[in-house]
Amino acid sequence: EDDFDYVASKNLKKIQFPNTPLSSTKLGDAQAVGQITLDDVANRLKQILSVNNLIIVVGGDIQYKEFKKSFIPILTL
């Protein structure tokens, strides 16, 4: 918060967009970030790093059944 441009921009957004998500930074302020615990990070990673969110792109000379047979066991680890 030693950067005058950053402070000015942050306060301008508070004035321009009061009571909206645009009034605060996407990354949060120092106080909010300081309140994040290791458990918060671990829980968030469990939410976003799940098989349900997985996108796999396979290229080459391989059939779907062959890929599924070799790759599905890896996903259950």
Disulfide bonds with the S-S distance in Angstrom:
none
